[in-house]
């Protein structure tokens, strides 16, 4: 049986991956006029990746209990 927490984790992980893919696609098109815009996009990708790492660490810690 899937708990609400597991379902939430699964859906959040999917949403993060989808958003990272969208941002990477935006980078590939490269419609940015300023370097700052490109760096902002890279920062968003890095932040989402870090969020996924935190979710994985939280899951690892809770699985120990």
N, CA, C and O atoms as a Maestro MAE file, in Angstrom:
{
 s_m_m2io_version
 :::
 2.0.0
}

f_m_ct {
 s_m_title
 :::
 protein
 m_atom[260] {
  # First column is atom index #
  i_m_mmod_type
  r_m_x_coord
  r_m_y_coord
  r_m_z_coord
  i_m_residue_number
  s_m_chain_name
  s_m_pdb_residue_name
  s_m_pdb_atom_name
  i_m_atomic_number
  :::
  1 25 0.842 -1.184 0.000 1 A "UNK " " N  " 7
  2 3 0.000 0.000 0.000 1 A "UNK " " CA " 6
  3 2 0.888 1.249 0.000 1 A "UNK " " C  " 6
  4 15 1.848 1.337 0.766 1 A "UNK " " O  " 8
  5 25 0.569 2.180 -0.838 2 A "UNK " " N  " 7
  6 3 1.329 3.421 -0.925 2 A "UNK " " CA " 6
  7 2 0.731 4.440 0.045 2 A "UNK " " C  " 6
  8 15 -0.466 4.726 0.017 2 A "UNK " " O  " 8
  9 25 1.596 4.975 0.897 3 A "UNK " " N  " 7
  10 3 1.135 5.985 1.842 3 A "UNK " " CA " 6
  11 2 1.107 7.348 1.155 3 A "UNK " " C  " 6
  12 15 1.677 7.529 0.079 3 A "UNK " " O  " 8
  13 25 0.440 8.292 1.791 4 A "UNK " " N  " 7
  14 3 0.402 9.647 1.248 4 A "UNK " " CA " 6
  15 2 1.793 10.237 1.137 4 A "UNK " " C  " 6
  16 15 2.098 10.943 0.175 4 A "UNK " " O  " 8
  17 25 2.646 9.951 2.122 5 A "UNK " " N  " 7
  18 3 4.014 10.471 2.112 5 A "UNK " " CA " 6
  19 2 4.796 9.916 0.920 5 A "UNK " " C  " 6
  20 15 5.523 10.658 0.259 5 A "UNK " " O  " 8
  21 25 4.654 8.634 0.644 6 A "UNK " " N  " 7
  22 3 5.351 8.007 -0.487 6 A "UNK " " CA " 6
  23 2 4.824 8.564 -1.810 6 A "UNK " " C  " 6
  24 15 5.597 8.838 -2.728 6 A "UNK " " O  " 8
  25 25 3.528 8.726 -1.899 7 A "UNK " " N  " 7
  26 3 2.932 9.273 -3.106 7 A "UNK " " CA " 6
  27 2 3.397 10.711 -3.330 7 A "UNK " " C  " 6
  28 15 3.723 11.098 -4.453 7 A "UNK " " O  " 8
  29 25 3.425 11.497 -2.255 8 A "UNK " " N  " 7
  30 3 3.905 12.871 -2.333 8 A "UNK " " CA " 6
  31 2 5.360 12.904 -2.797 8 A "UNK " " C  " 6
  32 15 5.718 13.679 -3.684 8 A "UNK " " O  " 8
  33 25 6.183 12.068 -2.198 9 A "UNK " " N  " 7
  34 3 7.606 12.006 -2.571 9 A "UNK " " CA " 6
  35 2 7.763 11.655 -4.050 9 A "UNK " " C  " 6
  36 15 8.552 12.271 -4.766 9 A "UNK " " O  " 8
  37 25 7.012 10.672 -4.485 10 A "UNK " " N  " 7
  38 3 7.079 10.240 -5.883 10 A "UNK " " CA " 6
  39 2 6.687 11.367 -6.840 10 A "UNK " " C  " 6
  40 15 7.379 11.620 -7.826 10 A "UNK " " O  " 8
  41 25 5.585 12.032 -6.546 11 A "UNK " " N  " 7
  42 3 5.109 13.099 -7.423 11 A "UNK " " CA " 6
  43 2 6.053 14.308 -7.401 11 A "UNK " " C  " 6
  44 15 6.300 14.923 -8.438 11 A "UNK " " O  " 8
  45 25 6.574 14.642 -6.227 12 A "UNK " " N  " 7
  46 3 7.513 15.759 -6.125 12 A "UNK " " CA " 6
  47 2 8.787 15.464 -6.905 12 A "UNK " " C  " 6
  48 15 9.313 16.342 -7.589 12 A "UNK " " O  " 8
  49 25 9.280 14.254 -6.808 13 A "UNK " " N  " 7
  50 3 10.470 13.858 -7.557 13 A "UNK " " CA " 6
  51 2 10.231 13.969 -9.061 13 A "UNK " " C  " 6
  52 15 11.096 14.444 -9.798 13 A "UNK " " O  " 8
  53 25 9.059 13.530 -9.512 14 A "UNK " " N  " 7
  54 3 8.712 13.648 -10.931 14 A "UNK " " CA " 6
  55 2 8.640 15.110 -11.361 14 A "UNK " " C  " 6
  56 15 9.154 15.474 -12.419 14 A "UNK " " O  " 8
  57 25 8.002 15.950 -10.541 15 A "UNK " " N  " 7
  58 3 7.876 17.369 -10.876 15 A "UNK " " CA " 6
  59 2 9.240 18.060 -10.961 15 A "UNK " " C  " 6
  60 15 9.475 18.884 -11.845 15 A "UNK " " O  " 8
  61 25 10.125 17.716 -10.042 16 A "UNK " " N  " 7
  62 3 11.467 18.302 -10.065 16 A "UNK " " CA " 6
  63 2 12.197 17.904 -11.346 16 A "UNK " " C  " 6
  64 15 12.803 18.747 -12.008 16 A "UNK " " O  " 8
  65 25 12.136 16.625 -11.692 17 A "UNK " " N  " 7
  66 3 12.795 16.146 -12.912 17 A "UNK " " CA " 6
  67 2 12.207 16.812 -14.157 17 A "UNK " " C  " 6
  68 15 12.947 17.192 -15.065 17 A "UNK " " O  " 8
  69 25 10.900 16.954 -14.203 18 A "UNK " " N  " 7
  70 3 10.250 17.602 -15.346 18 A "UNK " " CA " 6
  71 2 10.669 19.062 -15.461 18 A "UNK " " C  " 6
  72 15 10.923 19.555 -16.560 18 A "UNK " " O  " 8
  73 25 10.741 19.752 -14.328 19 A "UNK " " N  " 7
  74 3 11.131 21.162 -14.346 19 A "UNK " " CA " 6
  75 2 12.588 21.317 -14.782 19 A "UNK " " C  " 6
  76 15 12.915 22.225 -15.547 19 A "UNK " " O  " 8
  77 25 13.454 20.441 -14.304 20 A "UNK " " N  " 7
  78 3 14.852 20.486 -14.727 20 A "UNK " " CA " 6
  79 2 14.946 20.270 -16.237 20 A "UNK " " C  " 6
  80 15 15.704 20.962 -16.916 20 A "UNK " " O  " 8
  81 25 14.188 19.324 -16.760 21 A "UNK " " N  " 7
  82 3 14.185 19.079 -18.204 21 A "UNK " " CA " 6
  83 2 13.706 20.306 -18.980 21 A "UNK " " C  " 6
  84 15 14.284 20.656 -20.009 21 A "UNK " " O  " 8
  85 25 12.651 20.959 -18.488 22 A "UNK " " N  " 7
  86 3 12.153 22.169 -19.155 22 A "UNK " " CA " 6
  87 2 13.212 23.261 -19.166 22 A "UNK " " C  " 6
  88 15 13.424 23.926 -20.180 22 A "UNK " " O  " 8
  89 25 13.868 23.439 -18.041 23 A "UNK " " N  " 7
  90 3 14.900 24.476 -17.955 23 A "UNK " " CA " 6
  91 2 16.088 24.158 -18.865 23 A "UNK " " C  " 6
  92 15 16.647 25.052 -19.500 23 A "UNK " " O  " 8
  93 25 16.469 22.885 -18.924 24 A "UNK " " N  " 7
  94 3 17.562 22.485 -19.817 24 A "UNK " " CA " 6
  95 2 17.187 22.707 -21.273 24 A "UNK " " C  " 6
  96 15 18.022 23.118 -22.079 24 A "UNK " " O  " 8
  97 25 15.936 22.436 -21.610 25 A "UNK " " N  " 7
  98 3 15.480 22.697 -22.980 25 A "UNK " " CA " 6
  99 2 15.538 24.187 -23.293 25 A "UNK " " C  " 6
  100 15 15.898 24.580 -24.403 25 A "UNK " " O  " 8
  101 25 15.182 25.019 -22.308 26 A "UNK " " N  " 7
  102 3 15.279 26.464 -22.492 26 A "UNK " " CA " 6
  103 2 16.723 26.887 -22.729 26 A "UNK " " C  " 6
  104 15 16.988 27.783 -23.531 26 A "UNK " " O  " 8
  105 25 17.648 26.247 -22.037 27 A "UNK " " N  " 7
  106 3 19.061 26.558 -22.239 27 A "UNK " " CA " 6
  107 2 19.507 26.172 -23.641 27 A "UNK " " C  " 6
  108 15 20.299 26.878 -24.264 27 A "UNK " " O  " 8
  109 25 18.996 25.050 -24.136 28 A "UNK " " N  " 7
  110 3 19.392 24.571 -25.458 28 A "UNK " " CA " 6
  111 2 18.939 25.524 -26.553 28 A "UNK " " C  " 6
  112 15 19.633 25.696 -27.555 28 A "UNK " " O  " 8
  113 25 17.780 26.143 -26.365 29 A "UNK " " N  " 7
  114 3 17.269 27.093 -27.347 29 A "UNK " " CA " 6
  115 2 18.081 28.389 -27.313 29 A "UNK " " C  " 6
  116 15 18.319 29.015 -28.346 29 A "UNK " " O  " 8
  117 25 18.501 28.778 -26.105 30 A "UNK " " N  " 7
  118 3 19.364 29.937 -25.880 30 A "UNK " " CA " 6
  119 2 18.806 31.219 -26.494 30 A "UNK " " C  " 6
  120 15 19.433 31.817 -27.370 30 A "UNK " " O  " 8
  121 25 17.649 31.632 -26.041 31 A "UNK " " N  " 7
  122 3 17.037 32.887 -26.478 31 A "UNK " " CA " 6
  123 2 17.364 34.040 -25.552 31 A "UNK " " C  " 6
  124 15 16.628 35.026 -25.513 31 A "UNK " " O  " 8
  125 25 18.441 33.938 -24.812 32 A "UNK " " N  " 7
  126 3 18.743 34.925 -23.789 32 A "UNK " " CA " 6
  127 2 19.684 35.999 -24.342 32 A "UNK " " C  " 6
  128 15 20.672 35.710 -25.018 32 A "UNK " " O  " 8
  129 25 19.339 37.228 -24.031 33 A "UNK " " N  " 7
  130 3 20.121 38.352 -24.523 33 A "UNK " " CA " 6
  131 2 21.260 38.719 -23.579 33 A "UNK " " C  " 6
  132 15 22.259 39.297 -24.007 33 A "UNK " " O  " 8
  133 25 21.118 38.390 -22.308 34 A "UNK " " N  " 7
  134 3 22.115 38.753 -21.315 34 A "UNK " " CA " 6
  135 2 22.651 37.509 -20.625 34 A "UNK " " C  " 6
  136 15 21.933 36.528 -20.434 34 A "UNK " " O  " 8
  137 25 23.908 37.567 -20.259 35 A "UNK " " N  " 7
  138 3 24.538 36.458 -19.558 35 A "UNK " " CA " 6
  139 2 23.839 36.209 -18.220 35 A "UNK " " C  " 6
  140 15 23.733 35.065 -17.777 35 A "UNK " " O  " 8
  141 25 23.368 37.272 -17.581 36 A "UNK " " N  " 7
  142 3 22.684 37.138 -16.302 36 A "UNK " " CA " 6
  143 2 21.458 36.251 -16.388 36 A "UNK " " C  " 6
  144 15 21.170 35.502 -15.454 36 A "UNK " " O  " 8
  145 25 20.737 36.322 -17.485 37 A "UNK " " N  " 7
  146 3 19.551 35.490 -17.666 37 A "UNK " " CA " 6
  147 2 19.948 34.012 -17.743 37 A "UNK " " C  " 6
  148 15 19.289 33.143 -17.172 37 A "UNK " " O  " 8
  149 25 21.019 33.757 -18.450 38 A "UNK " " N  " 7
  150 3 21.523 32.396 -18.591 38 A "UNK " " CA " 6
  151 2 22.006 31.871 -17.242 38 A "UNK " " C  " 6
  152 15 21.730 30.724 -16.890 38 A "UNK " " O  " 8
  153 25 22.718 32.693 -16.490 39 A "UNK " " N  " 7
  154 3 23.205 32.290 -15.174 39 A "UNK " " CA " 6
  155 2 22.049 32.033 -14.209 39 A "UNK " " C  " 6
  156 15 22.119 31.120 -13.386 39 A "UNK " " O  " 8
  157 25 20.992 32.828 -14.305 40 A "UNK " " N  " 7
  158 3 19.812 32.625 -13.472 40 A "UNK " " CA " 6
  159 2 19.205 31.254 -13.749 40 A "UNK " " C  " 6
  160 15 18.828 30.534 -12.825 40 A "UNK " " O  " 8
  161 25 19.116 30.904 -15.012 41 A "UNK " " N  " 7
  162 3 18.578 29.602 -15.411 41 A "UNK " " CA " 6
  163 2 19.447 28.470 -14.864 41 A "UNK " " C  " 6
  164 15 18.931 27.465 -14.377 41 A "UNK " " O  " 8
  165 25 20.754 28.636 -14.947 42 A "UNK " " N  " 7
  166 3 21.671 27.635 -14.402 42 A "UNK " " CA " 6
  167 2 21.495 27.510 -12.892 42 A "UNK " " C  " 6
  168 15 21.571 26.410 -12.344 42 A "UNK " " O  " 8
  169 25 21.264 28.627 -12.225 43 A "UNK " " N  " 7
  170 3 21.036 28.608 -10.782 43 A "UNK " " CA " 6
  171 2 19.760 27.878 -10.416 43 A "UNK " " C  " 6
  172 15 19.709 27.168 -9.412 43 A "UNK " " O  " 8
  173 25 18.722 28.052 -11.234 44 A "UNK " " N  " 7
  174 3 17.469 27.337 -10.984 44 A "UNK " " CA " 6
  175 2 17.677 25.831 -11.090 44 A "UNK " " C  " 6
  176 15 17.164 25.068 -10.271 44 A "UNK " " O  " 8
  177 25 18.421 25.410 -12.088 45 A "UNK " " N  " 7
  178 3 18.700 23.986 -12.270 45 A "UNK " " CA " 6
  179 2 19.499 23.450 -11.081 45 A "UNK " " C  " 6
  180 15 19.206 22.375 -10.559 45 A "UNK " " O  " 8
  181 25 20.501 24.204 -10.664 46 A "UNK " " N  " 7
  182 3 21.314 23.785 -9.519 46 A "UNK " " CA " 6
  183 2 20.463 23.692 -8.254 46 A "UNK " " C  " 6
  184 15 20.621 22.757 -7.469 46 A "UNK " " O  " 8
  185 25 19.572 24.643 -8.052 47 A "UNK " " N  " 7
  186 3 18.716 24.635 -6.858 47 A "UNK " " CA " 6
  187 2 17.775 23.436 -6.867 47 A "UNK " " C  " 6
  188 15 17.582 22.791 -5.836 47 A "UNK " " O  " 8
  189 25 17.197 23.137 -8.006 48 A "UNK " " N  " 7
  190 3 16.294 21.982 -8.088 48 A "UNK " " CA " 6
  191 2 17.058 20.680 -7.880 48 A "UNK " " C  " 6
  192 15 16.547 19.755 -7.249 48 A "UNK " " O  " 8
  193 25 18.264 20.603 -8.400 49 A "UNK " " N  " 7
  194 3 19.088 19.413 -8.190 49 A "UNK " " CA " 6
  195 2 19.427 19.252 -6.715 49 A "UNK " " C  " 6
  196 15 19.412 18.140 -6.187 49 A "UNK " " O  " 8
  197 25 19.731 20.356 -6.055 50 A "UNK " " N  " 7
  198 3 20.018 20.315 -4.621 50 A "UNK " " CA " 6
  199 2 18.785 19.884 -3.832 50 A "UNK " " C  " 6
  200 15 18.890 19.143 -2.854 50 A "UNK " " O  " 8
  201 25 17.629 20.348 -4.260 51 A "UNK " " N  " 7
  202 3 16.385 19.950 -3.602 51 A "UNK " " CA " 6
  203 2 16.178 18.455 -3.717 51 A "UNK " " C  " 6
  204 15 15.767 17.806 -2.755 51 A "UNK " " O  " 8
  205 25 16.461 17.903 -4.887 52 A "UNK " " N  " 7
  206 3 16.329 16.460 -5.061 52 A "UNK " " CA " 6
  207 2 17.304 15.722 -4.160 52 A "UNK " " C  " 6
  208 15 16.958 14.684 -3.596 52 A "UNK " " O  " 8
  209 25 18.518 16.241 -4.017 53 A "UNK " " N  " 7
  210 3 19.496 15.630 -3.108 53 A "UNK " " CA " 6
  211 2 18.991 15.648 -1.666 53 A "UNK " " C  " 6
  212 15 19.165 14.675 -0.931 53 A "UNK " " O  " 8
  213 25 18.370 16.748 -1.266 54 A "UNK " " N  " 7
  214 3 17.831 16.845 0.091 54 A "UNK " " CA " 6
  215 2 16.684 15.859 0.311 54 A "UNK " " C  " 6
  216 15 16.581 15.259 1.380 54 A "UNK " " O  " 8
  217 25 15.838 15.692 -0.679 55 A "UNK " " N  " 7
  218 3 14.750 14.723 -0.586 55 A "UNK " " CA " 6
  219 2 15.324 13.313 -0.428 55 A "UNK " " C  " 6
  220 15 14.850 12.528 0.394 55 A "UNK " " O  " 8
  221 25 16.345 13.005 -1.220 56 A "UNK " " N  " 7
  222 3 16.976 11.686 -1.130 56 A "UNK " " CA " 6
  223 2 17.597 11.466 0.246 56 A "UNK " " C  " 6
  224 15 17.486 10.378 0.811 56 A "UNK " " O  " 8
  225 25 18.251 12.496 0.785 57 A "UNK " " N  " 7
  226 3 18.864 12.375 2.117 57 A "UNK " " CA " 6
  227 2 17.800 12.201 3.191 57 A "UNK " " C  " 6
  228 15 17.965 11.391 4.103 57 A "UNK " " O  " 8
  229 25 16.715 12.951 3.090 58 A "UNK " " N  " 7
  230 3 15.622 12.829 4.067 58 A "UNK " " CA " 6
  231 2 15.024 11.426 4.007 58 A "UNK " " C  " 6
  232 15 14.714 10.836 5.042 58 A "UNK " " O  " 8
  233 25 14.864 10.895 2.808 59 A "UNK " " N  " 7
  234 3 14.322 9.545 2.665 59 A "UNK " " CA " 6
  235 2 15.279 8.535 3.297 59 A "UNK " " C  " 6
  236 15 14.846 7.624 4.004 59 A "UNK " " O  " 8
  237 25 16.562 8.694 3.046 60 A "UNK " " N  " 7
  238 3 17.562 7.794 3.612 60 A "UNK " " CA " 6
  239 2 17.507 7.826 5.145 60 A "UNK " " C  " 6
  240 15 17.562 6.784 5.798 60 A "UNK " " O  " 8
  241 25 17.401 9.021 5.703 61 A "UNK " " N  " 7
  242 3 17.357 9.154 7.176 61 A "UNK " " CA " 6
  243 2 16.090 8.543 7.754 61 A "UNK " " C  " 6
  244 15 16.140 7.894 8.799 61 A "UNK " " O  " 8
  245 25 14.963 8.739 7.096 62 A "UNK " " N  " 7
  246 3 13.713 8.191 7.631 62 A "UNK " " CA " 6
  247 2 13.635 6.677 7.449 62 A "UNK " " C  " 6
  248 15 12.970 5.997 8.231 62 A "UNK " " O  " 8
  249 25 14.297 6.148 6.440 63 A "UNK " " N  " 7
  250 3 14.295 4.690 6.246 63 A "UNK " " CA " 6
  251 2 15.065 3.968 7.350 63 A "UNK " " C  " 6
  252 15 14.841 2.783 7.597 63 A "UNK " " O  " 8
  253 25 15.972 4.685 8.012 64 A "UNK " " N  " 7
  254 3 16.738 4.083 9.107 64 A "UNK " " CA " 6
  255 2 15.877 3.862 10.346 64 A "UNK " " C  " 6
  256 15 16.207 3.023 11.185 64 A "UNK " " O  " 8
  257 25 14.779 4.605 10.471 65 A "UNK " " N  " 7
  258 3 13.937 4.535 11.674 65 A "UNK " " CA " 6
  259 2 12.790 3.591 11.517 65 A "UNK " " C  " 6
  260 15 11.995 3.425 12.443 65 A "UNK " " O  " 8
  :::
 }
 m_bond[259] {
  # First column is bond index #
  i_m_from
  i_m_to
  i_m_order
  :::
  1 1 2 1
  2 2 3 1
  3 3 4 2
  4 3 5 1
  5 5 6 1
  6 6 7 1
  7 7 8 2
  8 7 9 1
  9 9 10 1
  10 10 11 1
  11 11 12 2
  12 11 13 1
  13 13 14 1
  14 14 15 1
  15 15 16 2
  16 15 17 1
  17 17 18 1
  18 18 19 1
  19 19 20 2
  20 19 21 1
  21 21 22 1
  22 22 23 1
  23 23 24 2
  24 23 25 1
  25 25 26 1
  26 26 27 1
  27 27 28 2
  28 27 29 1
  29 29 30 1
  30 30 31 1
  31 31 32 2
  32 31 33 1
  33 33 34 1
  34 34 35 1
  35 35 36 2
  36 35 37 1
  37 37 38 1
  38 38 39 1
  39 39 40 2
  40 39 41 1
  41 41 42 1
  42 42 43 1
  43 43 44 2
  44 43 45 1
  45 45 46 1
  46 46 47 1
  47 47 48 2
  48 47 49 1
  49 49 50 1
  50 50 51 1
  51 51 52 2
  52 51 53 1
  53 53 54 1
  54 54 55 1
  55 55 56 2
  56 55 57 1
  57 57 58 1
  58 58 59 1
  59 59 60 2
  60 59 61 1
  61 61 62 1
  62 62 63 1
  63 63 64 2
  64 63 65 1
  65 65 66 1
  66 66 67 1
  67 67 68 2
  68 67 69 1
  69 69 70 1
  70 70 71 1
  71 71 72 2
  72 71 73 1
  73 73 74 1
  74 74 75 1
  75 75 76 2
  76 75 77 1
  77 77 78 1
  78 78 79 1
  79 79 80 2
  80 79 81 1
  81 81 82 1
  82 82 83 1
  83 83 84 2
  84 83 85 1
  85 85 86 1
  86 86 87 1
  87 87 88 2
  88 87 89 1
  89 89 90 1
  90 90 91 1
  91 91 92 2
  92 91 93 1
  93 93 94 1
  94 94 95 1
  95 95 96 2
  96 95 97 1
  97 97 98 1
  98 98 99 1
  99 99 100 2
  100 99 101 1
  101 101 102 1
  102 102 103 1
  103 103 104 2
  104 103 105 1
  105 105 106 1
  106 106 107 1
  107 107 108 2
  108 107 109 1
  109 109 110 1
  110 110 111 1
  111 111 112 2
  112 111 113 1
  113 113 114 1
  114 114 115 1
  115 115 116 2
  116 115 117 1
  117 117 118 1
  118 118 119 1
  119 119 120 2
  120 119 121 1
  121 121 122 1
  122 122 123 1
  123 123 124 2
  124 123 125 1
  125 125 126 1
  126 126 127 1
  127 127 128 2
  128 127 129 1
  129 129 130 1
  130 130 131 1
  131 131 132 2
  132 131 133 1
  133 133 134 1
  134 134 135 1
  135 135 136 2
  136 135 137 1
  137 137 138 1
  138 138 139 1
  139 139 140 2
  140 139 141 1
  141 141 142 1
  142 142 143 1
  143 143 144 2
  144 143 145 1
  145 145 146 1
  146 146 147 1
  147 147 148 2
  148 147 149 1
  149 149 150 1
  150 150 151 1
  151 151 152 2
  152 151 153 1
  153 153 154 1
  154 154 155 1
  155 155 156 2
  156 155 157 1
  157 157 158 1
  158 158 159 1
  159 159 160 2
  160 159 161 1
  161 161 162 1
  162 162 163 1
  163 163 164 2
  164 163 165 1
  165 165 166 1
  166 166 167 1
  167 167 168 2
  168 167 169 1
  169 169 170 1
  170 170 171 1
  171 171 172 2
  172 171 173 1
  173 173 174 1
  174 174 175 1
  175 175 176 2
  176 175 177 1
  177 177 178 1
  178 178 179 1
  179 179 180 2
  180 179 181 1
  181 181 182 1
  182 182 183 1
  183 183 184 2
  184 183 185 1
  185 185 186 1
  186 186 187 1
  187 187 188 2
  188 187 189 1
  189 189 190 1
  190 190 191 1
  191 191 192 2
  192 191 193 1
  193 193 194 1
  194 194 195 1
  195 195 196 2
  196 195 197 1
  197 197 198 1
  198 198 199 1
  199 199 200 2
  200 199 201 1
  201 201 202 1
  202 202 203 1
  203 203 204 2
  204 203 205 1
  205 205 206 1
  206 206 207 1
  207 207 208 2
  208 207 209 1
  209 209 210 1
  210 210 211 1
  211 211 212 2
  212 211 213 1
  213 213 214 1
  214 214 215 1
  215 215 216 2
  216 215 217 1
  217 217 218 1
  218 218 219 1
  219 219 220 2
  220 219 221 1
  221 221 222 1
  222 222 223 1
  223 223 224 2
  224 223 225 1
  225 225 226 1
  226 226 227 1
  227 227 228 2
  228 227 229 1
  229 229 230 1
  230 230 231 1
  231 231 232 2
  232 231 233 1
  233 233 234 1
  234 234 235 1
  235 235 236 2
  236 235 237 1
  237 237 238 1
  238 238 239 1
  239 239 240 2
  240 239 241 1
  241 241 242 1
  242 242 243 1
  243 243 244 2
  244 243 245 1
  245 245 246 1
  246 246 247 1
  247 247 248 2
  248 247 249 1
  249 249 250 1
  250 250 251 1
  251 251 252 2
  252 251 253 1
  253 253 254 1
  254 254 255 1
  255 255 256 2
  256 255 257 1
  257 257 258 1
  258 258 259 1
  259 259 260 2
  :::
 }
}
